[in-house]
Amino acid sequence: MSAVTPSAAPTPEKDLPLSYARTLSWLSFVVILLTSLGLSFFISNSARQTLLTRQEDFAHLLAQNLNHQIYQRFALPTLLAYGRIALRQTTQYRRLDEVVVSVIHGLSVQRLRIYDFSRVVAYSTDKAEIGRPGLAPANVEEVLRGHAAKPEIIAAIPDWQTPFHLPLQPGTFVLRVLYPLRGEPLRPGQDPPIMGALELTQDITGDYEQVLAFQGIIIVMCLLSSVIMFGLLLMLIQRSERVLAERMQKNRLLENELHSNEKLVSMGRVVASIAHEIRNPLGIIRSSAELLQRRADKTDTGTRRILDAIYDEAVRLSQTVNDFLDYARPRKPRQDLVDVQLVLDQVLAFLEGEMKRVSVAIERGDAPGSPPWPTPIMAEKTPLWVRGDKDLLYRALYNILINGQQALDGPGILYINAWQDDDGIHIAVRDSGPGIDPALLPSLLDPFFTTKDGGTGLGLPIVNSIITSHGGRIELANAPEGGAIVRLDLPAADGDASAPESEDAGTDEK
């Protein structure tokens, strides 16, 4: 029977963390996206404001320079020459126009106007506007009083529509600057006189397009980074889901195994008590049958046959009871220094006669793939030292070899290899039989599971218990060359090992 019966059906406990992880992943994506968009708009808007501020500062400097050039090169000479400024005169207008054109030449100035105190256009780069009223902006009064107005942007379309009108037409965004046109102070400490209002208009559509392109790049990069971060986060969460699901599955398996082990322990106690009660009467039956065998008349074949059957069955039942007791009450191994090669020699020496009787050959080597030993026992083999109980290791190897011989069910070969590497001591036993049904491999170490008629199903579980108690592990598989293979892995003894005095192995199985 199998000790573990995992459940394949999903449970609410399993679905809950997975649903929580998915919700967390999408919530994280929304947070990352909103944060990235907010950051991108903040950065792009800061860049836009910086660019516009630079344009405004440049426009102010240009207006100041125009004011200075107009006063020095036009207003002052005209006043000295004519006594007053009259731009309606062609000569004065041409002189002012030359000064203005020389200053704004090569600059992105769309239009320049000068308003007099009657809000009429006294000068304009567009001659058709000269003398026209009603063109002055609303805040020109404040400028004529000597206060510089804040630059303003005149947009032909709303800002939110600009991405849908790319490329923008020239003149879509215009920067207008109003600046008081001042002269020189007549006396020290006196405010300079105001001669008019200067209106400077610049086309900043190209710069605005660059700002929009920069904003688009920032937004796209932020969105792309958000998607990448979400992908990485989702990958990590999915991996965490898999790890969590695996751990939960392992926990369920461990819980099922724990419950099964508790049942086995309870059953083991019952079996041990029953086996203990059977052992003594069975020993009396066995010894009595053996005594009657000696006294029976050899000519009475019927009686002799019955006594032989009683004795053989008593021996078999005695071995079965011993198996139950060994599994129910495992012995704690000693920690002696044991040479695995020597124990293997003793097992093979004991089984040599039985193996020859059933035509099973033994081929033995020091490592996988090495040439086989010509005889079961050879001198001067490399010792393989472990810390453990010699009797228990003897029994484990004995059971493995007996199982291998029984798996052959007739003539065949048992291949035995023992070697040492950085991972410890290894023993591999392979038979030349048909191998193990893959469907049965997970159950072979379960107690009371057997494929043999009359078997108890405790042989390999007892071996597994012995090897595990020595800090090792057992592995069952089908060999690529054919047949079944049993591999034992044991930790090597620490420190220098010297050969202890030779002892006879326990013969409980003999």
Buried (B, 14 or more C-beta within 10 A) or exposed (E): EEBBEEEEEEEEEBEEBBEEBBEEBEEBBEEBBEEBBEBBBEBBEEBBEEBBEEBBEBBBEBBBEBBEBBBEBBBEEBEEEEEEBEBEEEEBBEBBBEBBEEBBEEEBBBBBBBBBEEBBBBBBBEEEBBEEEEBBBEBBEBBBEEEBBEBBBEBBEEEEEBEEEEEBEEEBBBBBBBBBBBBEEEEEEEEBEBBBBBBBBBBBBBBBBBBBEBBBEBBEEBBEBBBEBBEEBBEEBBEBBEEBBEEBBEEBBEEBBEEBBEEBEEEBEEBBEEBBEBBEEBEEBBEBBBEBBEEBEEEEEEBBEBBEEBBEBBBEBBEBBBBBBBBBEBEEBEEBBBBBBBBBBBBBEBBBEEBEEEEBBBBBBBEEEEEBBEEBBEEEBEBBBBBBBBBBBBBBBBBBBBBBBBBBEEEBBBBBBBBBEEEBBBBBBBBBBEBBEEEEBEBBBBBBBBEEEEBBBBBBBBBBBBBEBBBBEBEBBBBEEEBBBBBBBBBBBEEEBEEEEEEEBBEEBE
